[in-house]
Amino acid sequence: MKEIRKKTPMKTKSIKTSIRGASVALLVSAGLLLLVAGTQGSRAGSTLRGDLGFPCTDRTLRGTYGIQMNGTRPVPPPVGGSQTLIGVATRTYDGMGNFTQIDNVHHSVTGWTPDRPGSGTYQVNPDCTAATQFVPGPGAPVLEERIVIVDGGSELYSVTVSPLPVMVSAVAKRTDPR
């Protein structure tokens, strides 16, 4: 028994030393990670695409994208108020500033709108942001979106900015390879 008691303080000291060593290694790793992230972030103001070395253009968006969306929009009169919505769409960009889409949107009050065709235009900025003007169907108001192009155009993140009461965000992924 006495031998066991003598070894216990040594084991405790060894464990404390190991924990200190691991803590130092973790802090050094975290510092290096922050340093690398800081140097990568310094290119954020650049107009060059980090993955390909040139600015984004309308041609960056080419092909068909699968889109998942959610948000809120007004309920038409006479009911009024607002409703939540969820939906999916396929949108095809032509690489020249035009797109078409088919969407399926479910609204919490007014129900499902199946296979609704729509079309619009878009403009891509050199910093890989974009703007769209979109008419979701006959008689509907023009919707404006702002987009961030990610991973060389393979993914998009968007938000509807107009008309004011419509608040929809969406994530899109290219479905056809380049």
Secondary structure, DSSP 4 states (H G I P E B T S, - for coil): -HHHHHHHHHHHHHHHHHHHHHHHHHHHHHHHHHHHHHHHHTTTT-SS-TTTSS---GGGSEEEEEEEEEEEEEPPTTT-SEEEEEEEEEEEEESSSEEEEEEEEEETTTEEEEEEEEEEEEEE-TTSEEEEEEE-STTPPPEEEEEEEEGGGTEEEEEEEESTT-EEEEEEEE-S--
